[in-house]
Amino acid sequence: MRWRRATVGDAPLLADMNRQLREDEAPLAEPLRVDFESRMLGWLSGEYSAVLFELNAVPVAYALWRDHEGRGVYLRQFFVARDRRRQGLGRRAIELLVSEVLPPGTDVTLEVLDQNPTGLAFWRALGFCSYARTLLRASQAALVVRLIGPDDDWSMLTELLHRAYAALAARGLRFYASHQDESATRERAGEGECFVAVQDGKIVGTVTALPGGRESKSSWYQRPDTASMGQLAVDPPYQGRGIGRALMERAERRAVERGAQWIAIDTSERAVELIATYRRRGYEIVESVKWDVTNYQSVVLAKRL
């Protein structure tokens, strides 16, 4: 692997890689609809420096940083091309950055989202450790959970699903909701009743409450006494506020209203954090199933109502 310093002429390439980075991270504050190229040009023309890492003359990674108030550097962005991950290139690029690009003995500071455990594990494996934590107190506007209406935007709901599942997709778990198109969102919602969570005047979460007795590979979803839920998602900036819990509770109440005795949900057997969340709500694994549209084995969890 070789490296070279990036120039303003590399801004279009770096902007495209930055866009992919933001998609992977499911951004906490910035919307995805930003002018990545103009922003990158501003950074490169100002206080930021960047290097491109190349393999056989093909760019496979980049790093962007600035001086950190005289205390080393602040690494704002580091990205490895999606088709080049899990090959040791990220580790090698950071080694080159520290040993060849930056002056000897330079301290490197960076930030990682709490909701990105894979990223945290990567940086810790390279010797990085926590020394401070940024806390966010988000606005607590009233949360409303309601049925989706005729004036709601299905394309924006689809984008919300993509953002909510982006971190899982970055781990190699191809949840259908991470890439489905608008027609698929409508079709899946049409199998039941689509609820949306609204806060700060916009849709920030969704769940589809599904009836029992459906045609399915899951024997539990086929049961007339078992309702289920799908397309459960909360926009990443709003996660951690109880919105997912509120959506699940609404789906559970709808199941009771339908006369169901059980409610079920499924997820990847590798999504251990989601499984733990469902178990805390009283769900237990009842079967395993492989869906045609995913690249992993799923577990179905059920809860008696």
Legacy VTK file of the C-alpha trace (Angstrom):
# vtk DataFile Version 3.0
C-alpha trace
ASCII
DATASET POLYDATA
POINTS 305 float
0.000 0.000 0.000
1.230 3.513 -0.885
0.002 6.922 0.215
0.016 10.392 -1.282
-1.108 13.765 -0.039
-4.474 14.821 -1.379
-4.954 18.132 -3.189
-8.029 20.175 -4.077
-8.048 18.230 -7.346
-8.956 15.136 -5.328
-12.022 16.828 -3.830
-14.576 15.005 -6.070
-13.101 11.605 -5.177
-12.843 12.428 -1.478
-16.371 13.849 -1.494
-17.772 10.598 -2.880
-15.893 8.579 -0.268
-17.106 11.004 2.435
-20.691 10.490 1.262
-20.288 6.721 1.640
-18.761 7.241 5.077
-21.761 9.280 6.212
-24.157 6.647 4.850
-22.297 3.949 6.766
-22.306 5.871 10.020
-25.983 6.920 9.876
-25.152 10.571 10.715
-25.880 11.957 14.149
-26.182 15.613 13.273
-25.634 16.405 9.606
-28.252 15.496 6.993
-27.196 13.328 4.113
-28.305 15.997 1.649
-25.190 18.162 1.844
-22.873 19.368 -0.879
-20.024 17.011 -0.052
-17.722 18.319 -2.775
-18.025 21.981 -1.787
-17.506 21.086 1.840
-14.436 18.991 1.018
-12.985 21.809 -1.091
-13.435 24.153 1.857
-11.670 21.773 4.188
-8.733 21.150 1.849
-8.390 24.859 1.117
-8.417 25.645 4.824
-7.026 24.031 7.950
-7.445 20.367 6.991
-4.944 17.964 5.439
-5.727 14.650 3.776
-3.967 11.621 2.372
-5.166 8.953 -0.029
-4.029 5.375 0.446
-3.658 3.416 -2.791
-3.270 -0.220 -3.705
-2.003 -0.889 -7.218
-2.620 2.813 -7.977
-6.303 2.507 -6.960
-7.523 4.626 -4.002
-8.791 2.335 -1.237
-8.882 4.651 1.808
-8.405 8.217 2.973
-7.785 10.175 6.149
-8.628 13.819 6.877
-7.264 15.717 9.881
-6.346 19.107 11.326
-4.205 20.457 14.116
-5.830 19.811 17.498
-5.184 23.030 19.396
-1.455 22.343 19.518
-2.042 18.892 21.056
-1.408 16.588 18.136
-4.037 16.173 15.410
-7.777 15.627 15.289
-8.639 12.844 12.823
-12.010 13.964 11.496
-12.525 11.261 8.878
-11.109 7.862 8.052
-12.688 5.655 5.414
-11.893 2.341 3.728
-13.654 1.438 0.474
-16.530 -0.952 1.093
-15.145 -3.654 -1.179
-11.741 -3.463 0.531
-12.783 -3.983 4.130
-11.837 -6.949 6.322
-8.520 -7.259 4.485
-6.314 -5.495 7.035
-6.100 -2.352 4.899
-7.591 -0.075 7.548
-5.026 -1.133 10.102
-2.210 -0.750 7.566
-3.402 2.722 6.538
-3.439 3.950 10.137
0.022 2.498 10.681
1.286 4.449 7.649
-0.477 7.606 8.811
1.180 7.461 12.219
4.624 6.235 11.149
5.171 8.060 7.844
2.671 10.882 7.299
2.482 12.565 10.706
5.523 13.864 12.574
6.991 11.333 15.053
5.255 11.297 18.425
2.063 12.999 17.219
-0.996 12.294 19.369
-4.132 11.431 17.377
-7.620 12.234 18.662
-10.830 11.076 17.024
-14.527 10.588 17.762
-16.649 7.447 17.331
-20.441 7.255 17.661
-21.662 5.230 20.648
-23.988 3.416 18.237
-21.009 2.141 16.211
-19.589 -0.770 18.260
-17.681 -2.110 15.265
-15.871 1.203 14.889
-15.104 1.352 18.597
-13.627 -2.149 18.490
-11.493 -1.249 15.453
-9.955 1.823 17.045
-9.386 0.160 20.395
-7.592 -2.699 18.655
-5.200 -0.069 17.255
-4.375 1.240 20.738
-6.900 4.078 21.027
-8.653 4.498 24.377
-11.476 6.664 25.690
-10.492 9.833 27.556
-13.657 11.963 27.249
-17.279 11.557 26.227
-19.505 14.030 24.381
-23.034 14.137 25.811
-26.089 15.364 23.917
-29.312 16.513 25.545
-31.792 16.456 22.690
-35.040 18.376 22.683
-37.925 16.546 24.311
-40.827 17.634 22.126
-43.963 15.555 22.554
-43.855 12.224 20.745
-46.899 11.177 18.742
-47.349 7.658 17.352
-50.025 7.496 14.664
-50.992 5.691 11.496
-49.225 6.892 8.382
-51.354 9.393 6.507
-52.025 10.289 2.870
-49.806 13.367 3.102
-46.785 11.510 4.504
-43.793 11.026 2.204
-43.008 7.349 1.501
-39.669 8.187 -0.084
-38.544 9.965 3.094
-39.768 7.018 5.170
-37.692 4.712 2.970
-34.638 6.911 3.488
-35.246 6.779 7.235
-35.211 2.971 7.079
-31.944 3.067 5.147
-30.347 5.328 7.759
-31.630 3.290 10.674
-30.174 0.063 9.278
-26.965 1.544 7.823
-24.815 0.634 10.837
-25.955 -2.997 10.611
-25.348 -3.019 6.856
-21.826 -1.714 7.473
-21.250 -4.814 9.597
-22.185 -6.985 6.620
-25.788 -7.684 7.715
-27.931 -7.068 4.640
-31.265 -6.235 6.250
-33.810 -5.681 3.498
-34.768 -2.347 5.074
-31.191 -1.116 4.583
-31.583 -0.955 0.804
-35.205 -1.578 -0.240
-36.862 0.878 -2.601
-39.993 2.921 -1.984
-42.309 0.394 -3.601
-41.030 -2.308 -1.248
-41.610 -0.028 1.752
-45.204 0.529 0.626
-45.760 -3.149 -0.092
-44.423 -4.320 3.259
-46.402 -1.658 5.131
-49.503 -2.676 3.193
-49.359 -6.160 4.723
-50.492 -4.625 8.012
-50.856 -1.173 9.539
-47.962 1.247 9.314
-47.427 3.476 12.340
-45.055 6.419 12.415
-43.512 8.264 15.349
-43.553 12.052 14.962
-41.376 14.437 16.968
-40.065 17.920 16.262
-42.588 18.092 13.428
-41.140 15.210 11.441
-41.306 11.431 11.186
-38.520 9.937 13.294
-39.527 6.276 13.495
-41.850 3.619 12.129
-43.220 0.130 12.696
-45.682 -2.039 10.806
-48.145 -3.986 12.954
-48.961 -7.264 11.216
-51.858 -9.697 11.803
-51.477 -13.380 12.565
-52.119 -16.216 10.150
-49.892 -14.847 7.377
-48.236 -16.890 4.643
-44.618 -17.083 5.731
-41.536 -19.269 6.092
-41.922 -18.725 9.826
-44.287 -21.177 11.483
-44.934 -18.583 14.182
-46.036 -15.963 11.660
-48.442 -18.529 10.229
-50.178 -18.962 13.599
-53.579 -17.198 13.801
-52.980 -16.389 17.486
-49.640 -14.637 16.834
-49.397 -11.072 15.538
-46.038 -9.645 14.555
-44.247 -6.434 13.728
-41.811 -5.433 10.994
-39.963 -2.450 9.541
-39.200 -1.270 13.076
-36.829 1.681 12.804
-35.832 4.897 14.552
-33.840 7.615 12.809
-30.313 7.500 14.311
-30.344 11.084 15.681
-33.443 10.139 17.707
-32.297 6.772 18.987
-31.902 6.323 22.714
-34.973 8.405 23.594
-37.502 5.597 24.073
-39.037 5.997 20.625
-38.363 2.385 19.660
-40.026 1.261 22.892
-43.061 3.446 22.155
-43.373 1.952 18.661
-43.138 -1.596 19.982
-45.748 -0.835 22.631
-48.106 0.496 19.955
-47.672 -2.656 17.874
-48.255 -4.777 20.983
-51.463 -2.878 21.820
-52.677 -3.347 18.261
-52.012 -7.077 18.575
-54.139 -7.201 21.729
-56.895 -5.273 19.952
-56.835 -7.935 17.240
-57.232 -10.668 19.833
-53.752 -12.123 19.449
-52.254 -14.112 22.308
-48.667 -13.699 21.138
-46.616 -11.155 19.231
-43.394 -11.925 17.358
-40.503 -10.126 15.702
-37.391 -11.325 13.873
-33.843 -10.138 13.417
-30.421 -11.448 12.450
-28.985 -14.028 14.817
-25.820 -11.883 14.721
-27.598 -8.691 15.854
-26.933 -9.509 19.496
-27.716 -5.983 20.702
-31.201 -6.104 19.147
-31.847 -9.572 20.536
-30.865 -8.306 23.994
-33.243 -5.346 23.630
-36.154 -7.601 22.667
-35.407 -9.973 25.528
-35.531 -7.080 27.981
-39.065 -6.496 26.732
-40.052 -10.097 27.427
-39.385 -11.691 24.039
-37.660 -15.069 23.735
-36.222 -16.888 20.720
-38.708 -19.459 19.425
-37.333 -20.472 16.030
-34.749 -19.850 13.320
-35.543 -18.987 9.707
-33.662 -17.939 6.544
-35.381 -15.244 4.480
-34.734 -15.085 0.735
-33.911 -11.341 0.825
-31.219 -11.434 3.520
-27.688 -12.821 3.734
-27.957 -14.142 7.289
-29.903 -16.584 9.422
-32.708 -14.936 11.388
-34.209 -15.716 14.761
-37.871 -15.196 15.552
-38.610 -13.944 19.053
-42.081 -14.094 20.580
-43.814 -12.668 23.643
-47.066 -13.753 25.287
-49.502 -10.844 25.508
LINES 1 306
305 0 1 2 3 4 5 6 7 8 9 10 11 12 13 14 15 16 17 18 19 20 21 22 23 24 25 26 27 28 29 30 31 32 33 34 35 36 37 38 39 40 41 42 43 44 45 46 47 48 49 50 51 52 53 54 55 56 57 58 59 60 61 62 63 64 65 66 67 68 69 70 71 72 73 74 75 76 77 78 79 80 81 82 83 84 85 86 87 88 89 90 91 92 93 94 95 96 97 98 99 100 101 102 103 104 105 106 107 108 109 110 111 112 113 114 115 116 117 118 119 120 121 122 123 124 125 126 127 128 129 130 131 132 133 134 135 136 137 138 139 140 141 142 143 144 145 146 147 148 149 150 151 152 153 154 155 156 157 158 159 160 161 162 163 164 165 166 167 168 169 170 171 172 173 174 175 176 177 178 179 180 181 182 183 184 185 186 187 188 189 190 191 192 193 194 195 196 197 198 199 200 201 202 203 204 205 206 207 208 209 210 211 212 213 214 215 216 217 218 219 220 221 222 223 224 225 226 227 228 229 230 231 232 233 234 235 236 237 238 239 240 241 242 243 244 245 246 247 248 249 250 251 252 253 254 255 256 257 258 259 260 261 262 263 264 265 266 267 268 269 270 271 272 273 274 275 276 277 278 279 280 281 282 283 284 285 286 287 288 289 290 291 292 293 294 295 296 297 298 299 300 301 302 303 304
